[in-house]
């Protein structure tokens, strides 16, 4: 694990940061489960495997960099026009990018072993900070993990259509897969 010790720059060059959504409601068959890639993000990770309490993570995400990569399910395939409309809705209505252009995460506590970790921290979305827990693992210089984000905790009303018959689930998954051993 010595290759991952120290401070590392994070961003798209180090790996992928994805947001995965699901759908619910009577009309859920009409919608899509989305995989959204964040293409504009940066941060730092300081790793001390001997004393994880000395480790820290800081990440800034540009809302304008969300790109819809995949839409599974639905009555018909996701089109480019659908992708554009989803991005516009995310930017303007859900995340209010003109007012809050950045989502931030700052760790407050790191625990773990050489193979797995738990990071607690503050996630700020639409100007509101709330605690979140990230679960992850380390293997061969790669760091993988995820956190479940419940939108309503940040005052975000999940997207809905067809008079609420089709709704985005309140919980979304944030998933990352990074290489730190560079």
ABEGO torsion letter per residue (X at the ends): XAAABEBBBBEAAAEBBBBBBBBBEAAAAABBBBBBBBABBBEBBBBBAABAAABBBBBBBBAAABBBABBBEEABBBBAAAAAAAAAAAAAAAAGAAABABBBBBBABBBEBAABBBBBBBBBBGGBBBBBBBBBBBBGGBBBBBBBBBAAAAGBBBBBBGGGABBBBABBBBBBBBBAAX
